[in-house]
Amino acid sequence: MTKAPVPVIVLVRPQLGENIGTVARAMLNFGLTELRLVAPRDGWPNPAAGPAASGADVVLANARVFDTLADAVADCTDVYATTVRKRGVTKPVLTPEAAATQVHATSGRSAYVFGPERSGLDSDDVALAHNIVTVPINPAFGSLNLAQAVILIAYEWSKGEALASPPEVPLDPPAPHRELEDLIDHLVRDLDAAGYFFPPERTTATLRTLRTALTKTGWSHNDIRMMHGIVTTLGKARKSARGDDN
């Protein structure tokens, strides 16, 4: 089976360069690189887009500008209008997940179309599309910004791609138990010297609680070295405060 082409993201009459930049950032995170702009309000290129893209410069550098939405999607066989409302136009309405499934199943180029920040796509824009994509959202607060909407769509599409997960950082192995016992002994000595175990008849129960807490954590060798340093430093500070060094 032939792999479907990577879809394009089309922003219709975007208003702020910062928003175009954050859309580029959202796109590249999920493997989308082709951005098309229809009549951007402040023209293109826009100097505010670069900083907001946070390194997604390849998306901005290759962005193409069109006068009309029809021109922007002329080479696409499937056009998806993203909107929270149908705007009186009868079209199939899909979730982002269902739309992504269709995009992966088609042999032609697909386009996801997003409207201006303030008003979204108008009825003529939606009429040009083949399908409507609507994000299920809290009916009492339907307020997604442009980049958030693109992230939701791009994420669902990316599930069908072999994108790499963030690299795992291996944890330090647990330290041998004798190292933990040394730390407990060190801590108990300093606590005893500081008068922590009071009243004396509660010492055994307090030590048991302390040991239980310390053996829960899976300390590494470096964790234990750090704690030894902390306990030693606190002991020095206490002696200094009492004037023992004099």
Solvent accessible surface area in square Angstrom, and as a share of the most:
residue,aa,sasa,rsa
1,M,207,0.92
2,T,113,0.66
3,K,137,0.58
4,A,12,0.10
5,P,44,0.28
6,V,58,0.34
7,P,0,0.00
8,V,0,0.00
9,I,0,0.00
10,V,0,0.00
11,L,1,0.00
12,V,0,0.00
13,R,85,0.31
14,P,2,0.01
15,Q,34,0.15
16,L,81,0.41
17,G,2,0.02
18,E,85,0.38
19,N,36,0.19
20,I,3,0.02
21,G,0,0.00
22,T,45,0.26
23,V,0,0.00
24,A,0,0.00
25,R,123,0.45
26,A,3,0.03
27,M,0,0.00
28,L,64,0.32
29,N,101,0.52
30,F,45,0.19
31,G,29,0.28
32,L,0,0.00
33,T,61,0.35
34,E,45,0.20
35,L,0,0.00
36,R,5,0.02
37,L,0,0.00
38,V,4,0.02
39,A,47,0.37
40,P,15,0.09
41,R,138,0.50
42,D,79,0.41
43,G,33,0.32
44,W,60,0.21
45,P,116,0.73
46,N,21,0.11
47,P,122,0.77
48,A,31,0.24
49,A,1,0.01
50,G,30,0.29
51,P,109,0.68
52,A,21,0.16
53,A,0,0.00
54,S,69,0.45
55,G,58,0.55
56,A,4,0.03
57,D,84,0.44
58,V,72,0.41
59,V,0,0.00
60,L,21,0.10
61,A,85,0.66
62,N,86,0.44
63,A,15,0.12
64,R,119,0.43
65,V,74,0.42
66,F,32,0.13
67,D,121,0.63
68,T,66,0.38
69,L,11,0.06
70,A,52,0.40
71,D,74,0.38
72,A,0,0.00
73,V,10,0.06
74,A,84,0.65
75,D,85,0.44
76,C,14,0.09
77,T,82,0.48
78,D,31,0.16
79,V,3,0.02
80,Y,1,0.00
81,A,0,0.00
82,T,19,0.11
83,T,15,0.09
84,V,79,0.45
85,R,127,0.46
86,K,115,0.49
87,R,69,0.25
88,G,82,0.79
89,V,28,0.16
90,T,136,0.79
91,K,50,0.21
92,P,77,0.48
93,V,64,0.37
94,L,30,0.15
95,T,62,0.36
96,P,13,0.08
97,E,109,0.49
98,A,41,0.32
99,A,0,0.00
100,A,5,0.04
101,T,90,0.52
102,Q,71,0.32
103,V,0,0.00
104,H,49,0.22
105,A,65,0.50
106,T,30,0.18
107,S,97,0.63
108,G,15,0.14
109,R,64,0.23
110,S,1,0.00
111,A,0,0.00
112,Y,1,0.00
113,V,1,0.01
114,F,4,0.02
115,G,10,0.10
116,P,11,0.07
117,E,53,0.24
118,R,210,0.76
119,S,71,0.46
120,G,26,0.25
121,L,1,0.01
122,D,61,0.32
123,S,53,0.34
124,D,116,0.60
125,D,12,0.06
126,V,0,0.00
127,A,53,0.41
128,L,61,0.30
129,A,2,0.02
130,H,87,0.39
131,N,14,0.07
132,I,0,0.00
133,V,1,0.01
134,T,35,0.20
135,V,25,0.14
136,P,99,0.62
137,I,63,0.32
138,N,84,0.43
139,P,137,0.86
140,A,94,0.73
141,F,139,0.58
142,G,52,0.50
143,S,69,0.44
144,L,67,0.33
145,N,88,0.45
146,L,16,0.08
147,A,15,0.12
148,Q,80,0.35
149,A,20,0.16
150,V,0,0.00
151,I,70,0.35
152,L,66,0.33
153,I,2,0.01
154,A,0,0.00
155,Y,101,0.39
156,E,33,0.15
157,W,8,0.03
158,S,10,0.06
159,K,117,0.49
160,G,48,0.46
161,E,39,0.18
162,A,111,0.86
163,L,82,0.41
164,A,101,0.78
165,S,93,0.60
166,P,114,0.72
167,P,123,0.77
168,E,163,0.73
169,V,128,0.74
170,P,118,0.74
171,L,168,0.84
172,D,85,0.44
173,P,103,0.65
174,P,101,0.64
175,A,20,0.16
176,P,61,0.38
177,H,107,0.48
178,R,172,0.63
179,E,38,0.17
180,L,16,0.08
181,E,47,0.21
182,D,83,0.43
183,L,1,0.01
184,I,5,0.03
185,D,69,0.36
186,H,27,0.12
187,L,29,0.14
188,V,34,0.19
189,R,147,0.54
190,D,32,0.17
191,L,39,0.19
192,D,92,0.48
193,A,71,0.55
194,A,55,0.43
195,G,52,0.50
196,Y,124,0.47
197,F,24,0.10
198,F,164,0.68
199,P,49,0.31
200,P,94,0.59
201,E,139,0.62
202,R,134,0.49
203,T,39,0.23
204,T,93,0.54
205,A,25,0.19
206,T,38,0.22
207,L,61,0.30
208,R,149,0.54
209,T,94,0.54
210,L,35,0.17
211,R,95,0.35
212,T,69,0.40
213,A,52,0.40
214,L,20,0.10
215,T,61,0.36
216,K,156,0.66
217,T,81,0.47
218,G,54,0.52
219,W,41,0.14
220,S,7,0.05
221,H,88,0.39
222,N,86,0.44
223,D,53,0.27
224,I,5,0.03
225,R,160,0.58
226,M,113,0.50
227,M,41,0.18
228,H,51,0.23
229,G,37,0.36
230,I,74,0.38
231,V,7,0.04
232,T,54,0.32
233,T,85,0.49
234,L,115,0.57
235,G,6,0.05
236,K,134,0.57
237,A,58,0.45
238,R,62,0.23
239,K,93,0.39
240,S,70,0.45
241,A,92,0.72
242,R,137,0.50
243,G,29,0.27
244,D,72,0.37
245,D,115,0.59
246,N,169,0.87
